[in-house]
Amino acid sequence: MADPGPALRLDKWLWHARFFKTRSLAAKVVQTSGCRINGVRVSKPASGVRPGDVLTFAKDRHIRQIRVEALGERRGPAPEAQALYTDLDPPVAAPAPQGPGVDRAGGRPTKRDRRALDDLTQRKERP
């Protein structure tokens, strides 16, 4: 049987490719949500990943589908991390929220915003 080549732990590769901020967070996602390597579900962070494998995992309310291009030796800068994979299904942008007070960055709502919210939630008559 031929040696399939070098492999890297799944959680370590996800961390190297900058999908997760920490390796322990990547391991937690693999254990709880589960990942798929070439369509086979895995729940162990120590599962081996090789170049050419297709990974499917949940990230930020999206299902990401990634082809591993290289293993990488360290967690480097973003351009180096993006060279490790090819995104097979790029995430779509979330639609802009609509409603009163969404154009502001945050903080306390204005009097006009508060009245609009009260109209929506309480449906009361204003004098």
C-alpha positions in Angstrom: 0.0 0.0 0.0 1.4 3.4 -1.0 2.1 6.1 1.6 -0.5 8.9 1.0 2.0 11.5 2.1 2.4 13.8 5.1 -0.6 14.8 7.1 -1.4 17.5 9.7 -3.9 17.6 12.5 -7.2 19.0 11.4 -7.4 21.5 14.3 -3.9 22.6 13.7 -4.5 23.2 10.0 -7.7 25.2 10.6 -5.7 27.3 13.0 -2.8 27.7 10.5 -5.2 28.8 7.8 -6.7 31.4 10.2 -10.2 30.1 10.2 -10.1 30.1 14.0 -8.3 32.4 16.4 -7.0 29.7 18.6 -6.2 26.0 18.1 -8.4 25.0 21.1 -11.4 26.8 19.5 -10.8 24.9 16.2 -10.7 21.6 18.2 -13.9 22.5 20.0 -15.7 23.2 16.7 -14.5 19.9 15.3 -15.7 18.0 18.4 -19.1 19.6 18.8 -20.2 20.6 15.3 -18.3 18.0 13.4 -16.3 18.4 10.2 -16.2 16.5 7.0 -13.1 15.4 5.3 -13.9 14.4 1.7 -17.5 13.8 2.7 -16.7 11.6 5.7 -17.8 13.1 9.1 -15.0 13.3 11.7 -15.3 14.5 15.3 -11.6 14.1 16.4 -9.4 17.1 16.1 -6.4 14.8 15.5 -7.8 13.6 12.2 -5.2 13.9 9.4 -5.5 16.5 6.6 -3.6 16.2 3.4 -3.3 18.4 0.3 -6.2 17.8 -2.0 -8.7 17.0 0.8 -12.0 18.9 0.8 -13.1 20.1 4.2 -16.7 21.1 5.1 -17.3 22.8 8.4 -19.5 25.4 10.0 -18.1 28.9 10.6 -20.0 32.1 11.6 -23.5 30.7 10.6 -22.1 29.6 7.2 -21.1 26.2 5.9 -17.6 26.6 4.5 -16.2 24.2 1.8 -12.5 24.4 1.5 -9.9 22.4 -0.6 -6.6 22.0 1.2 -3.7 23.1 -1.2 -0.8 23.0 1.3 -0.1 22.0 4.9 1.9 25.0 6.1 4.6 25.0 8.7 3.5 27.9 10.9 0.6 30.3 11.5 1.8 33.1 9.4 0.3 36.3 8.0 -3.0 36.3 6.2 -1.7 36.2 2.6 0.4 33.1 3.6 -2.6 31.5 5.2 -4.8 32.1 2.2 -2.3 30.3 0.0 -3.0 27.1 2.1 -6.5 26.6 0.7 -9.0 27.3 -2.1 -12.5 28.4 -1.1 -14.9 26.2 -3.1 -18.0 28.0 -1.9 -17.3 31.6 -0.9 -19.6 32.9 1.8 -22.3 35.3 0.7 -22.6 38.7 2.3 -25.3 39.0 4.9 -28.2 41.2 3.9 -28.3 44.7 5.6 -30.7 44.9 8.5 -33.7 47.0 8.1 -35.8 48.9 10.6 -35.7 51.9 12.7 -32.3 53.0 14.0 -30.2 50.6 12.0 -28.2 53.4 10.2 -26.5 54.3 13.4 -23.4 52.5 14.6 -24.8 51.9 18.1 -25.4 53.6 21.4 -28.6 55.1 22.6 -31.6 55.4 20.2 -32.9 58.9 19.4 -36.3 60.0 20.4 -37.6 59.3 16.9 -36.1 55.8 17.0 -37.7 55.1 20.4 -41.1 56.2 19.2 -40.8 53.9 16.1 -39.7 51.0 18.3 -42.6 51.6 20.7 -45.0 51.7 17.8 -43.7 48.3 16.6 -43.7 46.6 20.0 -46.6 48.1 21.8 -48.9 49.4 19.1 -50.1 52.2 21.4 -51.9 55.4 20.4 -49.8 58.6 20.7 -51.7 61.7 21.7 
